[in-house]
């Protein structure tokens, strides 16, 4: 009977030692631990970012055209969880969407622009935001009096050009969720 128990113990110890060898020889792959909700570091759509124009936009001398692009840059840093993810001075692009130049009879200049994107590193991020400017009318009452008294005078009276100086701040909003990975 002792021999039976010895054989069983010998077989068990052989199984245990072969299992231990197998575990040492081929460790199981480790999986990354995920802490918190998946995608926790995300700048959400609608996040507001103040940007400023880098150049002057004006209808003076018919300088603007629909579709013309212009440069902007972030005016303030954007942070997530206490860390800056979009620094001040990050470049971006806007586009002129409509233009009306100043004209006769006191008509003032007017234009509309929209923001398109920011470039953070090698990533282009879609943003939205609009701005516009309208020059001042050139004396509508004077133009009406001139039209009655001396009709050709209205041809020489114009309004002012629309102008958005360099450094004008426009509020942009993110048009997409932007996942952020911290090093």
Secondary structure by P-SEA (a helix, b strand, c coil): caaaaaaaaaaaaaaaaaaaaaaaacccbbbbbbccccccccccccbbbbbbbccccccccccccccbbbbbbbcbbbbccccccccccccbbbbbcccccccccbbbbbbbbbbcccccccbbbbbbbbcccccccccaaaaaaaaaccccccccbbbbbbbbcccbbbbbbbcbbbbbbcc
